[in-house]
Amino acid sequence: MKRVKEKELQRYIQKFNSKNIILNLGGVINAKIQMEKVKSNYNIRNGIISFSDIKSNIKIDTSTVYKMQVSENGTIFEIYLDNGLDLRIEK
């Protein structure tokens, strides 16, 4: 896994656009959310990462992120938040 800096975030988030993804939540909340043909975006002005499909809309505020990393082939993206919530996004 390779660490991701905030200035690289837009590039990695865009790679999930129009893909089917699995969003795994771990920590204080455990869940597995499957999304199809996702619209993904990172708004650098307000620090919000968003994933939406026909059924779901998920927004992640990056102000509490302490670590982000991506797999070597770019299919797995992990976000670690200060509030005890970890996110794993898989293509």
Contacts in CASP RR format, 6 or more apart in sequence:
PFRMAT RR
TARGET T0000
AUTHOR 0000-0000-0000
METHOD contacts of the structure
MODEL  1
MKRVKEKELQRYIQKFNSKNIILNLGGVINAKIQMEKVKSNYNIRNGIIS
FSDIKSNIKIDTSTVYKMQVSENGTIFEIYLDNGLDLRIEK
1 69 0 8 1.000
1 70 0 8 1.000
1 71 0 8 1.000
1 72 0 8 1.000
1 76 0 8 1.000
1 78 0 8 1.000
2 69 0 8 1.000
2 70 0 8 1.000
2 71 0 8 1.000
2 72 0 8 1.000
3 67 0 8 1.000
3 68 0 8 1.000
3 69 0 8 1.000
4 12 0 8 1.000
4 68 0 8 1.000
4 69 0 8 1.000
4 70 0 8 1.000
4 77 0 8 1.000
6 44 0 8 1.000
6 62 0 8 1.000
9 42 0 8 1.000
9 44 0 8 1.000
9 49 0 8 1.000
9 62 0 8 1.000
9 68 0 8 1.000
10 42 0 8 1.000
10 44 0 8 1.000
12 70 0 8 1.000
12 74 0 8 1.000
12 77 0 8 1.000
13 40 0 8 1.000
13 41 0 8 1.000
13 42 0 8 1.000
13 49 0 8 1.000
13 77 0 8 1.000
14 40 0 8 1.000
14 41 0 8 1.000
14 42 0 8 1.000
15 74 0 8 1.000
15 91 0 8 1.000
16 38 0 8 1.000
16 40 0 8 1.000
16 51 0 8 1.000
16 77 0 8 1.000
16 89 0 8 1.000
16 91 0 8 1.000
17 38 0 8 1.000
17 39 0 8 1.000
17 40 0 8 1.000
17 41 0 8 1.000
18 37 0 8 1.000
18 38 0 8 1.000
18 39 0 8 1.000
19 37 0 8 1.000
19 38 0 8 1.000
19 91 0 8 1.000
20 34 0 8 1.000
20 35 0 8 1.000
20 36 0 8 1.000
20 37 0 8 1.000
20 38 0 8 1.000
20 91 0 8 1.000
21 34 0 8 1.000
21 35 0 8 1.000
21 38 0 8 1.000
21 51 0 8 1.000
21 89 0 8 1.000
21 90 0 8 1.000
21 91 0 8 1.000
22 32 0 8 1.000
22 33 0 8 1.000
22 34 0 8 1.000
22 35 0 8 1.000
22 89 0 8 1.000
22 90 0 8 1.000
23 31 0 8 1.000
23 32 0 8 1.000
23 33 0 8 1.000
23 34 0 8 1.000
23 35 0 8 1.000
23 51 0 8 1.000
23 58 0 8 1.000
23 87 0 8 1.000
23 88 0 8 1.000
23 89 0 8 1.000
24 31 0 8 1.000
24 32 0 8 1.000
24 33 0 8 1.000
24 87 0 8 1.000
24 88 0 8 1.000
24 89 0 8 1.000
24 90 0 8 1.000
25 31 0 8 1.000
25 32 0 8 1.000
25 33 0 8 1.000
25 85 0 8 1.000
25 86 0 8 1.000
25 87 0 8 1.000
26 85 0 8 1.000
26 86 0 8 1.000
26 87 0 8 1.000
26 88 0 8 1.000
27 84 0 8 1.000
27 85 0 8 1.000
27 86 0 8 1.000
28 83 0 8 1.000
28 84 0 8 1.000
28 85 0 8 1.000
29 85 0 8 1.000
33 56 0 8 1.000
33 58 0 8 1.000
35 51 0 8 1.000
35 52 0 8 1.000
35 53 0 8 1.000
35 55 0 8 1.000
35 56 0 8 1.000
35 58 0 8 1.000
36 53 0 8 1.000
36 54 0 8 1.000
37 53 0 8 1.000
37 54 0 8 1.000
38 51 0 8 1.000
38 52 0 8 1.000
38 53 0 8 1.000
39 50 0 8 1.000
39 51 0 8 1.000
39 52 0 8 1.000
39 53 0 8 1.000
40 49 0 8 1.000
40 50 0 8 1.000
40 51 0 8 1.000
41 49 0 8 1.000
41 50 0 8 1.000
42 48 0 8 1.000
42 49 0 8 1.000
42 50 0 8 1.000
43 50 0 8 1.000
47 61 0 8 1.000
47 62 0 8 1.000
47 63 0 8 1.000
48 59 0 8 1.000
48 60 0 8 1.000
48 61 0 8 1.000
48 62 0 8 1.000
49 59 0 8 1.000
49 60 0 8 1.000
49 62 0 8 1.000
49 79 0 8 1.000
50 57 0 8 1.000
50 58 0 8 1.000
50 59 0 8 1.000
50 60 0 8 1.000
51 57 0 8 1.000
51 58 0 8 1.000
51 89 0 8 1.000
52 58 0 8 1.000
60 79 0 8 1.000
60 81 0 8 1.000
60 87 0 8 1.000
62 79 0 8 1.000
64 81 0 8 1.000
64 82 0 8 1.000
64 83 0 8 1.000
65 79 0 8 1.000
65 80 0 8 1.000
65 81 0 8 1.000
65 82 0 8 1.000
66 80 0 8 1.000
66 81 0 8 1.000
66 82 0 8 1.000
67 78 0 8 1.000
67 79 0 8 1.000
67 80 0 8 1.000
68 77 0 8 1.000
68 78 0 8 1.000
68 79 0 8 1.000
68 80 0 8 1.000
69 77 0 8 1.000
69 78 0 8 1.000
70 76 0 8 1.000
70 77 0 8 1.000
70 78 0 8 1.000
71 77 0 8 1.000
74 91 0 8 1.000
75 90 0 8 1.000
75 91 0 8 1.000
76 88 0 8 1.000
76 89 0 8 1.000
76 90 0 8 1.000
76 91 0 8 1.000
77 88 0 8 1.000
77 89 0 8 1.000
78 86 0 8 1.000
78 87 0 8 1.000
78 88 0 8 1.000
78 89 0 8 1.000
79 86 0 8 1.000
79 87 0 8 1.000
79 89 0 8 1.000
80 86 0 8 1.000
80 87 0 8 1.000
81 87 0 8 1.000
END
